[in-house]
Amino acid sequence: MNDYLVKALAYGGQIRAYAVRSTETVAEAQRRHYTWPTASAALGRAMTAGLMMGAMLKGEDKLTIKIQGGGPIGNILVDSNAKGTVRGYVSNPQTHFDLNEQGKLDVRRAVGTDGTLTIVKDLGLRDFFSGSVPIVSGELGEDFTYYFASSEQVPSSVGVGVLVNPDNTILAAGGFIFQLMPGTSDETISRIEERLKTITPISKMIQQGLTPEEILIELFGKDELSILEKMPVRFECTCSKERFSDAIVSLGQSEISDMIEEDGMAEAHCHFCNEKYHFSKEELEALKREAK
């Protein structure tokens, strides 16, 4: 099954909902960054949330998630957009701990709980929208839930999960977000609260083969759900050799000359996708002429 996301309404429009299967997307990040299991879970949860938050945008809009929890994993940075693509990395990808008391990957310990979750949205306006909240859990699902309630004043529930195989590859990844619309009845809220107490963990549902639509059916029931849109999602980076060439040109002739004299070449590294771009002496000479 390829990764994809669905947008839906539930209970006659009282609930706005998103669900995503992100297994291959997170697996691509794991392969590119060689993340160890706990780091994979943290990065995968953030990327999965990023995919769903990106789906809330329109057109060319995009957003950046910054998680700075003070833990040994360092910072987590994720970019996503309205077109279903996401990229991300962690400062220390080879971070791993023993399972926690619940027998799960100890994401809280890796991320830390002394810091902030920040969302920066580029909506095509002159100024960016930025919201930041303290990290309240470190498990990330609860932290995104708190962000929506505190920064955007939208009562929400966020579930994100990643399962990792013994060989460090990704077994399953996915998530859901649902949000209460103004005027949601107390009866609807009570029904959802009761359902959340008994629902299977999101990563287990993905492992069991449930589709995003079936995940939302588990949450709300088939009769209460209306699917609006289905869209593919994937890991995709915007870096390219051409972009790095432009960046080198912008440094100016003097700095390019220093590169040529000191190393006779240059290598550019993209943090988001771990790609490396090599520039020979001849290519640097050409870029130096362009800088003139």
VEXDREN-2710 file (C-alpha; in Angstrom, 1 decimal):
% VEXDREN-2710
k/r/px/py/pz
1/MET/0.0/0.0/0.0
2/ASN/1.4/3.4/-1.0
3/ASP/1.3/6.2/1.6
4/TYR/-1.7/8.6/1.4
5/LEU/-3.8/11.0/3.4
6/VAL/-7.5/11.5/3.7
7/LYS/-9.5/14.6/4.7
8/ALA/-12.9/14.0/6.2
9/LEU/-15.8/15.4/8.1
10/ALA/-17.7/13.6/10.9
11/TYR/-20.9/13.9/12.8
12/GLY/-22.6/16.2/10.2
13/GLY/-19.6/18.5/10.0
14/GLN/-19.1/19.0/13.7
15/ILE/-15.6/17.3/13.4
16/ARG/-12.8/18.0/10.8
17/ALA/-10.5/15.0/10.5
18/TYR/-7.3/13.8/8.9
19/ALA/-5.6/10.4/8.8
20/VAL/-2.5/9.3/7.0
21/ARG/-0.4/6.2/6.4
22/SER/3.2/7.4/6.3
23/THR/5.2/4.2/6.5
24/GLU/7.2/4.6/3.3
25/THR/7.7/8.3/3.9
26/VAL/9.2/7.8/7.3
27/ALA/11.2/4.8/5.9
28/GLU/12.8/7.1/3.3
29/ALA/13.9/9.5/6.1
30/GLN/15.2/6.6/8.1
31/ARG/17.3/5.3/5.1
32/ARG/18.6/8.8/4.3
33/HIS/19.6/9.7/7.8
34/TYR/20.5/6.2/9.2
35/THR/18.3/6.9/12.2
36/TRP/18.3/4.5/15.1
37/PRO/14.9/3.3/16.5
38/THR/14.1/6.0/19.1
39/ALA/15.3/8.8/16.7
40/SER/13.2/7.2/14.0
41/ALA/10.1/7.2/16.1
42/ALA/10.6/10.9/17.1
43/LEU/11.3/12.1/13.6
44/GLY/8.6/9.9/12.1
45/ARG/6.0/11.2/14.5
46/ALA/6.9/14.8/13.7
47/MET/6.9/14.2/10.0
48/THR/3.5/12.4/10.2
49/ALA/2.0/15.4/12.1
50/GLY/3.7/17.7/9.5
51/LEU/1.9/15.9/6.6
52/MET/-1.5/16.3/8.2
53/MET/-0.8/20.0/9.2
54/GLY/0.4/20.6/5.6
55/ALA/-2.9/19.2/4.3
56/MET/-4.7/21.9/6.2
57/LEU/-3.0/24.5/4.0
58/LYS/-3.8/25.6/0.5
59/GLY/-2.0/26.2/-2.8
60/GLU/1.7/27.1/-2.4
61/ASP/1.4/27.5/1.4
62/LYS/4.0/25.6/3.5
63/LEU/5.1/25.3/7.1
64/THR/8.1/24.4/9.3
65/ILE/8.0/22.5/12.6
66/LYS/10.8/23.1/15.1
67/ILE/11.0/20.9/18.1
68/GLN/13.6/21.9/20.7
69/GLY/13.1/19.8/23.8
70/GLY/16.5/19.8/25.3
71/GLY/16.9/16.0/25.0
72/PRO/19.8/14.0/23.6
73/ILE/18.2/13.8/20.1
74/GLY/18.8/17.6/19.7
75/ASN/16.5/19.6/17.5
76/ILE/13.9/18.1/15.1
77/LEU/13.1/20.1/12.0
78/VAL/10.3/19.3/9.5
79/ASP/9.1/21.1/6.4
80/SER/5.8/20.3/4.8
81/ASN/3.3/21.8/2.4
82/ALA/-0.2/21.6/1.0
83/LYS/0.9/19.2/-1.8
84/GLY/1.6/16.2/0.4
85/THR/5.3/16.3/0.6
86/VAL/7.5/16.4/3.7
87/ARG/11.2/16.4/4.6
88/GLY/12.9/16.4/8.0
89/TYR/15.9/15.6/10.1
90/VAL/17.1/15.4/13.7
91/SER/20.4/16.8/15.1
92/ASN/21.5/13.4/16.5
93/PRO/20.0/10.6/14.3
94/GLN/21.9/7.8/16.1
95/THR/20.0/8.2/19.3
96/HIS/18.4/5.2/21.0
97/PHE/17.4/4.0/24.5
98/ASP/15.9/0.9/26.1
99/LEU/12.1/0.6/25.9
100/ASN/10.1/2.6/28.5
101/GLU/7.9/1.2/31.2
102/GLN/5.1/0.7/28.7
103/GLY/7.3/-1.3/26.5
104/LYS/7.5/1.4/23.8
105/LEU/10.3/3.4/22.3
106/ASP/11.3/6.1/24.8
107/VAL/10.6/9.2/22.6
108/ARG/10.0/11.4/25.6
109/ARG/13.6/10.7/26.9
110/ALA/15.1/11.4/23.5
111/VAL/13.1/14.6/22.8
112/GLY/13.2/16.0/26.3
113/THR/10.6/18.1/28.0
114/ASP/12.4/21.4/28.6
115/GLY/11.8/23.4/25.5
116/THR/9.4/24.5/22.8
117/LEU/7.3/23.3/19.8
118/THR/7.2/26.0/17.2
119/ILE/5.2/26.1/14.0
120/VAL/6.1/28.7/11.3
121/LYS/3.6/29.0/8.4
122/ASP/4.4/30.7/5.1
123/LEU/1.0/31.6/3.7
124/GLY/2.4/33.7/0.9
125/LEU/1.9/36.9/2.8
126/ARG/4.6/39.5/3.7
127/ASP/5.0/38.2/7.2
128/PHE/5.0/34.6/8.4
129/PHE/2.6/33.2/11.0
130/SER/4.5/31.8/14.0
131/GLY/3.2/30.0/17.1
132/SER/5.2/28.5/19.9
133/VAL/4.2/26.5/23.0
134/PRO/6.1/24.7/25.7
135/ILE/6.7/21.0/25.3
136/VAL/4.3/19.3/27.7
137/SER/5.0/15.7/27.1
138/GLY/7.9/14.9/24.8
139/GLU/5.8/12.1/23.2
140/LEU/4.8/14.7/20.5
141/GLY/1.2/13.6/20.0
142/GLU/0.2/15.4/23.2
143/ASP/2.5/18.3/22.3
144/PHE/0.8/18.9/18.9
145/THR/-2.6/18.6/20.7
146/TYR/-1.5/21.3/23.1
147/TYR/-0.2/23.5/20.3
148/PHE/-3.6/23.4/18.5
149/ALA/-5.5/24.2/21.7
150/SER/-3.2/26.9/23.0
151/SER/-1.7/28.6/19.9
152/GLU/-4.6/28.2/17.4
153/GLN/-7.5/27.9/19.9
154/VAL/-8.8/24.8/18.1
155/PRO/-9.7/21.9/20.4
156/SER/-8.0/18.9/18.8
157/SER/-6.7/15.4/19.3
158/VAL/-3.5/14.2/17.6
159/GLY/-2.3/10.6/17.4
160/VAL/1.0/9.8/15.8
161/GLY/2.9/6.5/15.9
162/VAL/5.9/4.7/14.5
163/LEU/6.9/1.0/14.8
164/VAL/10.5/0.0/14.0
165/ASN/11.8/-3.4/13.0
166/PRO/14.7/-5.1/14.7
167/ASP/16.9/-4.2/11.8
168/ASN/16.1/-0.5/12.3
169/THR/13.8/-0.3/9.2
170/ILE/10.3/1.1/9.6
171/LEU/7.5/-1.4/10.1
172/ALA/4.6/1.0/10.3
173/ALA/3.9/4.8/10.7
174/GLY/0.8/6.9/10.6
175/GLY/-1.5/9.2/12.4
176/PHE/-4.7/11.1/12.8
177/ILE/-5.8/14.6/13.7
178/PHE/-9.4/15.6/14.4
179/GLN/-10.6/19.0/15.4
180/LEU/-13.9/20.2/17.0
181/MET/-15.7/22.8/15.0
182/PRO/-17.6/25.6/16.7
183/GLY/-20.9/24.4/18.1
184/THR/-19.9/20.8/18.5
185/SER/-22.5/19.2/20.8
186/ASP/-21.6/17.8/24.2
187/GLU/-23.1/14.5/23.1
188/THR/-20.6/14.3/20.2
189/ILE/-17.7/15.2/22.4
190/SER/-18.7/12.5/25.0
191/ARG/-18.9/9.9/22.3
192/ILE/-15.5/10.7/21.0
193/GLU/-13.9/10.8/24.4
194/GLU/-15.3/7.3/25.2
195/ARG/-14.0/6.0/21.8
196/LEU/-10.5/7.4/22.4
197/LYS/-10.3/5.4/25.7
198/THR/-10.6/2.1/23.9
199/ILE/-9.2/2.6/20.4
200/THR/-6.2/0.6/19.3
201/PRO/-2.9/2.6/19.2
202/ILE/-2.4/4.3/15.8
203/SER/0.8/2.5/14.9
204/LYS/-0.8/-0.9/15.6
205/MET/-3.7/0.0/13.3
206/ILE/-1.3/0.8/10.5
207/GLN/0.6/-2.5/11.3
208/GLN/-2.7/-4.4/11.1
209/GLY/-3.2/-3.0/7.6
210/LEU/-5.9/-0.5/8.3
211/THR/-6.3/2.3/5.7
212/PRO/-6.6/5.9/6.6
213/GLU/-10.3/5.7/5.9
214/GLU/-10.6/2.7/8.2
215/ILE/-8.7/4.5/11.0
216/LEU/-11.3/7.2/10.9
217/ILE/-14.1/4.7/10.9
218/GLU/-12.5/3.2/14.0
219/LEU/-12.7/6.7/15.5
220/PHE/-16.1/7.8/14.5
221/GLY/-18.0/4.9/12.9
222/LYS/-18.8/4.4/9.3
223/ASP/-22.2/6.1/9.4
224/GLU/-20.8/9.3/10.9
225/LEU/-18.0/9.8/8.4
226/SER/-17.8/11.7/5.1
227/ILE/-14.6/11.4/3.1
228/LEU/-13.8/14.7/1.3
229/GLU/-10.4/14.1/-0.3
230/LYS/-7.6/11.5/-0.7
231/MET/-4.1/12.6/-1.6
232/PRO/-0.7/10.8/-2.0
233/VAL/2.1/11.8/0.4
234/ARG/5.8/11.3/0.2
235/PHE/9.3/12.4/1.4
236/GLU/10.6/15.0/-1.0
237/CYS/13.4/17.5/-0.7
238/THR/13.7/20.8/-2.5
239/CYS/17.5/20.8/-2.6
240/SER/19.4/20.6/-5.9
241/LYS/22.9/21.2/-7.2
242/GLU/21.5/24.3/-9.0
243/ARG/20.3/25.8/-5.7
244/PHE/23.6/25.2/-4.0
245/SER/25.3/26.7/-7.1
246/ASP/23.2/29.9/-6.6
247/ALA/24.2/29.9/-2.9
248/ILE/27.9/29.6/-3.8
249/VAL/27.6/32.5/-6.3
250/SER/26.0/34.6/-3.7
251/LEU/29.1/34.3/-1.5
252/GLY/31.0/36.4/-3.9
253/GLN/34.3/36.1/-5.8
254/SER/36.6/36.4/-2.9
255/GLU/35.1/33.5/-0.9
256/ILE/34.9/31.3/-4.0
257/SER/38.6/32.0/-4.6
258/ASP/39.4/30.9/-1.1
259/MET/37.6/27.6/-1.8
260/ILE/39.6/27.0/-4.9
261/GLU/42.9/27.9/-3.3
262/GLU/42.4/26.0/-0.1
263/ASP/40.6/22.8/-1.2
264/GLY/40.4/22.9/-5.0
265/MET/36.8/21.8/-4.7
266/ALA/33.7/22.1/-2.6
267/GLU/31.1/19.8/-1.2
268/ALA/27.6/21.0/-0.2
269/HIS/25.5/18.9/2.2
270/CYS/21.7/19.1/2.6
271/HIS/20.6/18.5/6.2
272/PHE/17.1/17.6/5.2
273/CYS/17.8/14.7/2.9
274/ASN/21.5/14.0/3.5
275/GLU/22.4/14.5/-0.2
276/LYS/25.9/15.7/-1.0
277/TYR/26.8/17.8/-4.0
278/HIS/30.4/17.9/-5.3
279/PHE/31.8/20.9/-7.1
280/SER/35.0/20.5/-9.0
281/LYS/37.7/23.2/-9.4
282/GLU/36.4/23.9/-12.9
283/GLU/32.8/24.3/-11.7
284/LEU/33.9/26.7/-8.9
285/GLU/35.9/28.7/-11.5
286/ALA/32.7/29.0/-13.6
287/LEU/30.7/30.0/-10.5
288/LYS/33.4/32.6/-9.7
289/ARG/33.0/34.1/-13.2
290/GLU/29.2/34.2/-12.7
291/ALA/29.7/36.0/-9.4
292/LYS/31.5/38.7/-11.2
END
